[in-house]
Structure formats: structure tokens, C-alpha cells
Amino acid sequence: MIRSGAADDVIAWGGNGKLYRYDGTVFNGCATMQEPKAPAPVATGFTPGAGSQILALNGGKILLQGRNNTAGFLQVFDAATLAPVGGSVSLGGLATAAILDVGTTQYVIAGYPTNITDGKTAGQVLLFKIGAGGLDTAPALTLNDAQPEGNQSFGRAVAAMPYHGTNLIAVAADNEIFVYFRASLTDGSQLYGETRQGR
């Protein structure tokens, strides 16, 4: 759903890889097949499979998180024009994604549960910064279990979890959950400080 004046429009990502925008009245039931609104449908260059998502961003933008049998896809698009914003990140093994708000900056938390870590198929989570020009293609942070195990599926699900007024990174693995109560980016700068409040 995307705000359009006093109502909402619906953005859909078709099995043919195209983005469509429909009037929100499609939820009222249709006697005939609804045609997309302007702008015309836009080819995204990726055919989404089950588990793909459209995530809302600040500033009238959306993030497509696509997965299929062979590839993964992250790309920012303008919700009004359906035009792509910046480049895409196309890494295989993408399972899920969530948006993390840190102050006025947004990141995408992307889970890759079949990535190789220390020679094991344990999984990783990559954090990509979202800016005015779209998605940074180099990860701002890479997370994995400090003692990875084979078939651990670290990153099978991810979330931004509110805690003491800060959004934290939460990661699900095969039979455990990891919550990062403080986090620093790859460049050494602090993403967010210690959030646990002791007595």
C-alpha cells in the first residue's frame, strides 16, 4: 500500500517481474478485471518467487526483496514513478529482509542462511545502507555466529526489534535467536550503542 492523496494505492510485483500500481479500490471487489494505474508497469529485471517482499521506505520509496530458485535481489524503487533508484544487490541465497531505522538512516537487514562461514554452510546476515541514491552495494556490516555450525541457517529470518527506544537487529537460526544489543559497522563507527540497562 502506498499513500496517494487521501487514499492508498496498491503496488504489486508480478510473476513476470513487472511492478504494477493499482487503485486501492481493488480491495472493494471488482466486477471486471482492474487495469493498472499510471505510470505504466515497469520491468524490474527479476522474477520473484515465494517469499519475495515489497518493503516500505521513507521518502516515498520501496525496497524489493526478491528470491527465487537461483538468485536473490534487493533494489530500491520510487513508489510514485516505479523507477529504480540506484543499483541492485544480487546475491544468491537471500531468504528474507527487514528494514532497520537508526535515527534518520535506514538499512536493510538481509538474511543469507546458506552462506559459507568458516568453511561451514552456517549462514550470514548482511546490513546494507539505504541512501537518497538507493542501496549501497557493499555491506555496512556482516553478522554470523562466532562459532558457526553446519546447517545452522543463521539468517533464516531477520527483524528490527524495538528495545529501550532503539531498534535492534534480531536474527533467527535453526534453533536459536540472536539479538544484538549493540552493534558497530565494518568501518568501526557505532551503529547503535549498548542498549542493556543494568542496575
Backbone as CSV, one residue per row, in Angstrom:
resi,resn,N_x,N_y,N_z,CA_x,CA_y,CA_z,C_x,C_y,C_z
1,MET,0.852,-1.182,0.000,0.000,0.000,0.000,0.893,1.239,0.000
2,ILE,0.497,2.233,-0.780,1.246,3.487,-0.832,0.246,4.633,-0.848
3,ARG,0.498,5.660,-0.042,-0.415,6.791,0.064,-0.493,7.539,-1.259
4,SER,-1.726,7.835,-1.721,-1.952,8.583,-2.952,-3.072,9.572,-2.671
5,GLY,-2.714,10.795,-2.242,-3.709,11.776,-1.849,-4.397,11.333,-0.575
6,ALA,-5.732,11.272,-0.612,-6.489,10.889,0.581,-6.706,9.386,0.665
7,ALA,-6.222,8.643,-0.317,-6.446,7.195,-0.354,-5.108,6.475,-0.507
8,ASP,-5.181,5.158,-0.536,-3.990,4.338,-0.743,-4.064,3.663,-2.097
9,ASP,-2.908,3.523,-2.734,-2.788,2.697,-3.929,-2.076,1.412,-3.536
10,VAL,-2.183,0.421,-4.398,-1.566,-0.876,-4.172,-0.449,-1.061,-5.189
11,ILE,0.749,-1.453,-4.710,1.842,-1.795,-5.615,2.018,-3.298,-5.565
12,ALA,2.056,-3.915,-6.740,2.186,-5.369,-6.839,3.388,-5.711,-7.717
13,TRP,4.045,-6.807,-7.360,5.199,-7.300,-8.120,4.778,-8.613,-8.755
14,GLY,4.590,-8.586,-10.071,4.047,-9.741,-10.770,5.048,-10.858,-10.990
15,GLY,4.532,-12.046,-11.250,5.369,-13.199,-11.547,6.165,-13.036,-12.823
16,ASN,5.803,-12.025,-13.638,6.564,-11.719,-14.848,7.709,-10.735,-14.571
17,GLY,7.880,-10.347,-13.286,8.965,-9.439,-12.926,8.610,-7.967,-13.014
18,LYS,7.373,-7.628,-13.374,6.984,-6.225,-13.516,6.328,-5.692,-12.244
19,LEU,6.536,-4.388,-12.006,5.865,-3.669,-10.921,4.611,-3.013,-11.480
20,TYR,3.507,-3.119,-10.723,2.230,-2.532,-11.125,1.714,-1.651,-9.990
21,ARG,0.960,-0.635,-10.369,0.299,0.217,-9.376,-1.198,0.214,-9.661
22,TYR,-2.000,-0.130,-8.630,-3.447,-0.209,-8.773,-4.124,0.736,-7.788
23,ASP,-5.305,1.192,-8.147,-6.115,1.981,-7.242,-6.514,1.114,-6.050
24,GLY,-6.502,1.696,-4.846,-6.824,0.950,-3.638,-8.226,0.367,-3.620
25,THR,-9.098,0.811,-4.524,-10.459,0.273,-4.569,-10.507,-1.186,-5.015
26,VAL,-9.355,-1.736,-5.462,-9.363,-3.157,-5.844,-9.768,-4.034,-4.668
27,PHE,-9.601,-3.528,-3.428,-9.980,-4.306,-2.262,-11.490,-4.289,-2.020
28,ASN,-12.224,-3.457,-2.774,-13.673,-3.410,-2.636,-14.360,-4.482,-3.470
29,GLY,-13.581,-5.227,-4.242,-14.144,-6.206,-5.167,-14.339,-5.576,-6.531
30,CYS,-14.132,-6.350,-7.553,-14.172,-5.815,-8.915,-15.085,-6.686,-9.778
31,ALA,-16.007,-6.037,-10.486,-16.876,-6.769,-11.403,-16.108,-7.173,-12.652
32,THR,-15.111,-6.371,-13.018,-14.271,-6.668,-14.180,-12.806,-6.577,-13.758
33,MET,-11.955,-7.078,-14.612,-10.517,-7.050,-14.323,-10.022,-5.611,-14.253
34,GLN,-9.286,-5.280,-13.180,-8.766,-3.929,-12.993,-7.499,-3.725,-13.809
35,GLU,-7.427,-2.598,-14.475,-6.212,-2.225,-15.204,-5.316,-1.434,-14.274
36,PRO,-3.979,-1.551,-14.410,-3.072,-0.764,-13.571,-3.252,0.731,-13.818
37,LYS,-2.974,1.525,-12.777,-2.960,2.980,-12.901,-1.659,3.421,-13.549
38,ALA,-1.593,4.682,-13.930,-0.321,5.264,-14.359,0.573,5.362,-13.127
39,PRO,1.856,5.213,-13.262,2.605,5.001,-14.507,2.446,3.582,-15.027
40,ALA,2.926,3.385,-16.257,2.862,2.060,-16.869,3.699,1.069,-16.064
41,PRO,3.338,-0.218,-16.116,4.131,-1.231,-15.420,5.613,-1.137,-15.809
42,VAL,6.476,-1.449,-14.843,7.928,-1.328,-15.030,8.578,-2.684,-14.826
43,ALA,9.430,-3.084,-15.765,10.172,-4.335,-15.628,11.294,-4.147,-14.613
44,THR,11.353,-5.020,-13.608,12.371,-4.915,-12.561,13.649,-5.666,-12.901
45,GLY,13.572,-6.570,-13.874,14.738,-7.374,-14.220,14.897,-8.602,-13.337
46,PHE,13.902,-8.889,-12.488,13.982,-10.054,-11.607,12.612,-10.693,-11.494
47,THR,12.560,-12.015,-11.594,11.317,-12.757,-11.454,11.197,-13.253,-10.022
48,PRO,10.270,-12.688,-9.236,10.173,-13.070,-7.819,9.518,-14.425,-7.628
49,GLY,9.986,-15.137,-6.609,9.365,-16.397,-6.218,8.718,-16.255,-4.856
50,ALA,8.273,-17.374,-4.307,7.645,-17.369,-2.989,8.609,-16.813,-1.949
51,GLY,8.097,-15.965,-1.054,8.924,-15.352,-0.018,9.474,-13.995,-0.394
52,SER,9.234,-13.535,-1.620,9.655,-12.188,-2.021,8.758,-11.159,-1.344
53,GLN,9.276,-9.930,-1.176,8.530,-8.911,-0.437,8.693,-7.537,-1.079
54,ILE,7.741,-6.659,-0.782,7.862,-5.229,-1.045,7.826,-4.549,0.313
55,LEU,8.897,-3.818,0.650,9.012,-3.170,1.952,8.964,-1.656,1.779
56,ALA,8.166,-0.978,2.595,8.037,0.480,2.520,9.253,1.154,3.145
57,LEU,9.705,2.236,2.503,10.830,3.036,2.991,10.381,4.469,3.199
58,ASN,11.227,5.258,3.829,10.959,6.692,3.973,11.048,7.378,2.612
59,GLY,10.415,8.547,2.517,10.568,9.384,1.327,9.884,8.859,0.086
60,GLY,8.791,8.089,0.240,8.040,7.638,-0.930,8.757,6.594,-1.763
61,LYS,9.572,5.777,-1.124,10.294,4.726,-1.845,9.915,3.359,-1.284
62,ILE,10.224,2.331,-2.043,10.009,0.955,-1.625,11.276,0.153,-1.892
63,LEU,11.420,-0.958,-1.173,12.528,-1.878,-1.410,11.939,-3.206,-1.844
64,LEU,12.417,-3.720,-2.973,12.024,-5.049,-3.399,13.044,-6.042,-2.867
65,GLN,12.551,-7.064,-2.161,13.394,-8.173,-1.700,12.908,-9.389,-2.461
66,GLY,13.709,-9.819,-3.434,13.292,-10.918,-4.286,14.142,-12.146,-4.090
67,ARG,13.484,-13.291,-4.203,14.195,-14.562,-4.155,13.518,-15.522,-5.109
68,ASN,14.317,-16.390,-5.700,13.781,-17.490,-6.492,14.758,-18.653,-6.371
69,ASN,14.651,-19.639,-7.209,15.479,-20.836,-7.064,16.955,-20.594,-7.329
70,THR,17.287,-19.516,-8.019,18.680,-19.330,-8.428,19.336,-18.058,-7.906
71,ALA,18.575,-17.073,-7.471,19.190,-15.778,-7.170,18.430,-15.029,-6.084
72,GLY,19.067,-13.958,-5.589,18.447,-13.013,-4.669,18.535,-11.618,-5.255
73,PHE,17.677,-10.714,-4.778,17.581,-9.389,-5.399,17.113,-8.374,-4.366
74,LEU,17.862,-7.292,-4.218,17.473,-6.145,-3.404,17.581,-4.903,-4.272
75,GLN,16.529,-4.100,-4.344,16.544,-2.908,-5.192,15.531,-1.894,-4.669
76,VAL,15.928,-0.638,-4.626,15.033,0.454,-4.232,14.324,0.987,-5.485
77,PHE,13.032,1.273,-5.340,12.244,1.875,-6.419,11.462,3.057,-5.862
78,ASP,11.172,4.022,-6.716,10.324,5.152,-6.373,8.873,4.676,-6.416
79,ALA,8.138,4.854,-5.341,6.775,4.340,-5.268,5.814,5.079,-6.189
80,ALA,6.097,6.345,-6.502,5.198,7.116,-7.361,5.426,6.825,-8.836
81,THR,6.693,6.773,-9.255,7.008,6.598,-10.681,7.331,5.149,-11.038
82,LEU,7.594,4.323,-10.031,8.037,2.940,-10.183,9.422,2.839,-10.833
83,ALA,10.153,3.943,-10.868,11.501,3.938,-11.450,12.507,3.398,-10.442
84,PRO,13.524,2.654,-10.918,14.562,2.192,-9.995,15.390,3.354,-9.471
85,VAL,15.859,3.221,-8.232,16.704,4.235,-7.604,18.032,3.568,-7.273
86,GLY,19.091,3.945,-7.977,20.403,3.359,-7.741,20.489,1.939,-8.271
87,GLY,21.555,1.237,-7.857,21.801,-0.114,-8.332,21.170,-1.158,-7.429
88,SER,21.277,-2.404,-7.860,20.717,-3.522,-7.104,21.828,-4.330,-6.460
89,VAL,21.451,-5.122,-5.475,22.339,-6.115,-4.872,21.756,-7.470,-5.252
90,SER,22.524,-8.250,-5.993,22.038,-9.538,-6.489,22.966,-10.650,-6.012
91,LEU,22.709,-11.123,-4.798,23.490,-12.207,-4.215,22.590,-13.408,-4.001
92,GLY,23.040,-14.574,-4.417,22.260,-15.787,-4.247,22.106,-16.150,-2.781
93,GLY,21.042,-16.885,-2.480,20.824,-17.362,-1.122,20.030,-16.438,-0.233
94,LEU,19.553,-15.307,-0.766,18.758,-14.375,0.040,17.451,-15.042,0.452
95,ALA,17.169,-15.031,1.753,15.943,-15.665,2.250,14.910,-14.662,2.720
96,THR,15.346,-13.571,3.338,14.400,-12.632,3.933,15.087,-11.295,4.160
97,ALA,14.298,-10.269,4.437,14.846,-8.935,4.702,13.890,-8.157,5.598
98,ALA,14.441,-7.177,6.293,13.651,-6.276,7.136,14.327,-4.913,7.116
99,ILE,13.562,-3.876,7.408,14.095,-2.513,7.425,14.438,-2.133,8.859
100,LEU,15.644,-1.597,9.031,16.132,-1.128,10.326,16.266,0.385,10.279
101,ASP,15.556,1.082,11.176,15.666,2.530,11.301,16.605,2.854,12.452
102,VAL,17.666,3.610,12.156,18.603,4.082,13.176,18.664,5.599,13.027
103,GLY,17.965,6.309,13.906,17.837,7.759,13.734,17.093,8.037,12.442
104,THR,17.690,8.857,11.575,17.057,9.175,10.289,17.589,8.304,9.160
105,THR,18.457,7.365,9.476,19.056,6.496,8.464,18.365,5.146,8.448
106,GLN,18.152,4.618,7.248,17.551,3.298,7.104,18.567,2.312,6.531
107,TYR,18.448,1.075,6.982,19.270,-0.030,6.494,18.343,-1.188,6.159
108,VAL,18.803,-2.067,5.288,18.092,-3.321,5.095,18.931,-4.423,5.748
109,ILE,18.258,-5.214,6.581,18.859,-6.402,7.190,18.510,-7.557,6.250
110,ALA,19.509,-8.196,5.669,19.269,-9.242,4.675,19.843,-10.571,5.158
111,GLY,19.003,-11.593,5.190,19.420,-12.905,5.688,19.800,-13.853,4.561
112,TYR,20.998,-14.446,4.682,21.524,-15.411,3.717,21.873,-16.701,4.469
113,PRO,20.893,-17.543,4.778,21.118,-18.682,5.683,21.964,-19.814,5.119
114,THR,22.298,-19.778,3.831,23.144,-20.829,3.263,24.554,-20.342,2.943
115,ASN,24.890,-19.107,3.318,26.249,-18.608,3.073,27.269,-19.442,3.845
116,ILE,28.460,-19.533,3.287,29.559,-20.272,3.913,30.268,-19.367,4.913
117,THR,30.426,-19.829,6.144,31.151,-19.114,7.195,32.130,-20.085,7.839
118,ASP,33.403,-19.729,7.813,34.452,-20.611,8.358,34.357,-22.026,7.789
119,GLY,34.104,-22.110,6.493,34.049,-23.405,5.822,32.791,-24.208,6.062
120,LYS,31.807,-23.625,6.742,30.558,-24.340,7.043,29.373,-23.595,6.425
121,THR,28.374,-24.346,6.002,27.140,-23.742,5.497,26.319,-23.324,6.708
122,ALA,26.711,-22.209,7.297,26.115,-21.766,8.566,25.185,-20.572,8.389
123,GLY,25.452,-19.727,7.380,24.618,-18.561,7.134,25.228,-17.264,7.626
124,GLN,24.775,-16.171,7.037,25.221,-14.818,7.399,24.057,-13.852,7.254
125,VAL,24.222,-12.697,7.887,23.304,-11.577,7.693,24.139,-10.388,7.251
126,LEU,23.703,-9.723,6.195,24.379,-8.535,5.680,23.476,-7.329,5.882
127,LEU,24.083,-6.226,6.289,23.363,-4.973,6.503,23.788,-3.996,5.410
128,PHE,22.826,-3.479,4.642,23.103,-2.531,3.571,22.443,-1.192,3.903
129,LYS,23.190,-0.109,3.748,22.644,1.226,3.993,21.789,1.673,2.817
130,ILE,20.684,2.336,3.132,19.791,2.887,2.115,19.920,4.403,2.163
131,GLY,20.331,5.004,1.065,20.502,6.452,1.000,19.616,7.065,-0.066
132,ALA,19.796,8.356,-0.303,18.994,9.062,-1.310,19.211,8.476,-2.694
133,GLY,20.415,7.947,-2.937,20.736,7.366,-4.238,20.447,5.884,-4.331
134,GLY,19.735,5.338,-3.351,19.397,3.924,-3.384,20.188,3.125,-2.371
135,LEU,20.445,1.898,-2.711,21.064,0.934,-1.810,22.579,0.919,-2.022
136,ASP,23.349,1.029,-0.930,24.798,0.817,-1.029,25.016,-0.643,-1.406
137,THR,25.886,-0.895,-2.373,26.083,-2.264,-2.833,27.094,-3.037,-1.986
138,ALA,27.884,-2.334,-1.176,28.808,-3.007,-0.258,28.161,-3.074,1.116
139,PRO,28.227,-4.225,1.786,27.606,-4.328,3.109,28.258,-3.385,4.120
140,ALA,27.416,-2.757,4.942,27.919,-1.902,6.022,28.300,-2.738,7.232
141,LEU,27.791,-3.977,7.298,28.038,-4.859,8.434,27.729,-6.288,8.011
142,THR,28.575,-7.233,8.436,28.335,-8.653,8.221,28.258,-9.341,9.578
143,LEU,27.197,-10.110,9.789,26.995,-10.818,11.050,26.946,-12.320,10.806
144,ASN,27.509,-13.071,11.735,27.377,-14.522,11.743,27.659,-15.014,13.158
145,ASP,27.314,-16.246,13.419,27.607,-16.826,14.722,29.123,-16.878,14.900
146,ALA,29.599,-16.529,16.087,31.039,-16.569,16.368,31.574,-18.002,16.323
147,GLN,30.701,-18.988,16.539,31.074,-20.401,16.448,30.089,-21.095,15.506
148,PRO,30.265,-20.857,14.200,29.291,-21.370,13.238,29.259,-22.891,13.187
149,GLU,28.073,-23.418,12.916,27.860,-24.853,12.792,27.235,-25.143,11.440
150,GLY,27.519,-26.313,10.898,26.933,-26.703,9.625,25.419,-26.731,9.692
151,ASN,24.780,-26.260,8.619,23.310,-26.224,8.510,22.646,-25.459,9.649
152,GLN,23.316,-24.421,10.142,22.779,-23.614,11.243,21.647,-22.697,10.788
153,SER,21.651,-22.327,9.516,20.614,-21.454,8.936,20.540,-20.098,9.615
154,PHE,21.691,-19.548,10.019,21.746,-18.208,10.594,21.267,-17.230,9.521
155,GLY,20.213,-16.471,9.833,19.636,-15.537,8.861,18.400,-16.064,8.177
156,ARG,17.846,-17.175,8.646,16.624,-17.709,8.022,15.460,-16.750,8.200
157,ALA,15.516,-15.915,9.258,14.554,-14.829,9.469,15.288,-13.690,10.165
158,VAL,14.899,-12.470,9.855,15.516,-11.285,10.466,14.423,-10.301,10.846
159,ALA,14.741,-9.432,11.814,13.771,-8.423,12.242,14.495,-7.247,12.868
160,ALA,13.834,-6.100,12.862,14.259,-4.936,13.639,13.360,-4.922,14.870
161,MET,13.970,-5.092,16.044,13.210,-5.271,17.282,13.369,-4.045,18.180
162,PRO,12.282,-3.342,18.517,12.399,-2.192,19.409,12.741,-2.615,20.834
163,TYR,13.693,-1.892,21.432,14.119,-2.215,22.799,14.710,-0.960,23.427
164,HIS,14.123,-0.485,24.521,14.587,0.721,25.223,14.775,1.907,24.275
165,GLY,13.842,2.081,23.366,13.862,3.224,22.466,14.802,3.107,21.282
166,THR,15.416,1.931,21.085,16.322,1.704,19.958,15.860,0.475,19.193
167,ASN,16.002,0.517,17.883,15.702,-0.660,17.074,16.953,-1.533,17.007
168,LEU,16.829,-2.796,17.418,17.938,-3.729,17.431,17.815,-4.718,16.282
169,ILE,18.940,-5.323,15.924,18.958,-6.382,14.925,18.687,-7.711,15.638
170,ALA,17.694,-8.451,15.146,17.390,-9.791,15.661,17.481,-10.772,14.498
171,VAL,18.123,-11.907,14.753,18.374,-12.902,13.705,17.961,-14.279,14.215
172,ALA,17.200,-14.998,13.406,16.828,-16.371,13.736,17.741,-17.338,12.996
173,ALA,18.133,-18.404,13.688,18.852,-19.524,13.095,17.962,-20.761,13.224
174,ASP,18.537,-21.944,13.024,17.730,-23.161,13.015,16.993,-23.384,14.333
175,ASN,17.688,-23.223,15.463,17.029,-23.473,16.747,17.419,-22.458,17.811
176,GLU,17.767,-21.246,17.367,18.139,-20.190,18.312,17.916,-18.821,17.693
177,ILE,17.875,-17.814,18.562,17.693,-16.431,18.118,18.829,-15.593,18.688
178,PHE,19.387,-14.727,17.848,20.467,-13.828,18.243,19.924,-12.401,18.236
179,VAL,20.134,-11.672,19.318,19.737,-10.267,19.390,20.998,-9.455,19.687
180,TYR,21.231,-8.424,18.878,22.433,-7.601,19.010,22.083,-6.344,19.801
181,PHE,22.491,-6.314,21.077,22.169,-5.201,21.959,23.076,-4.001,21.740
182,ARG,24.135,-4.175,20.983,24.968,-3.076,20.496,25.578,-3.557,19.191
183,ALA,25.904,-2.627,18.310,26.445,-3.016,17.010,27.311,-1.901,16.444
184,SER,28.421,-2.297,15.839,29.320,-1.364,15.152,29.433,-1.777,13.702
185,LEU,29.542,-0.792,12.821,29.657,-1.053,11.391,31.067,-1.541,11.052
186,THR,31.229,-2.039,9.852,32.518,-2.564,9.395,33.612,-1.510,9.460
187,ASP,33.263,-0.239,9.244,34.273,0.827,9.272,34.660,1.238,10.692
188,GLY,34.075,0.593,11.701,34.406,0.885,13.094,33.479,1.871,13.770
189,SER,32.647,2.570,13.004,31.709,3.514,13.610,30.557,2.748,14.263
190,GLN,29.940,3.380,15.233,28.890,2.737,16.006,27.555,2.825,15.275
191,LEU,26.915,1.686,15.078,25.564,1.682,14.523,24.585,2.094,15.613
192,TYR,24.673,1.433,16.762,23.964,1.855,17.976,24.745,1.317,19.169
193,GLY,24.684,2.075,20.268,25.456,1.728,21.457,24.770,0.693,22.325
194,GLU,25.362,0.407,23.458,24.827,-0.578,24.405,23.420,-0.179,24.837
195,THR,22.468,-1.083,24.659,21.066,-0.777,24.981,20.612,-1.434,26.283
196,ARG,21.396,-2.371,26.813,21.010,-3.019,28.076,21.259,-2.051,29.215
197,GLN,20.332,-1.975,30.117,20.426,-1.047,31.227,20.515,-1.838,32.533
198,GLY,21.725,-1.919,33.079,21.931,-2.670,34.308,21.518,-1.851,35.530
199,ARG,21.505,-2.493,36.676,21.128,-1.810,37.915,22.363,-1.229,38.567
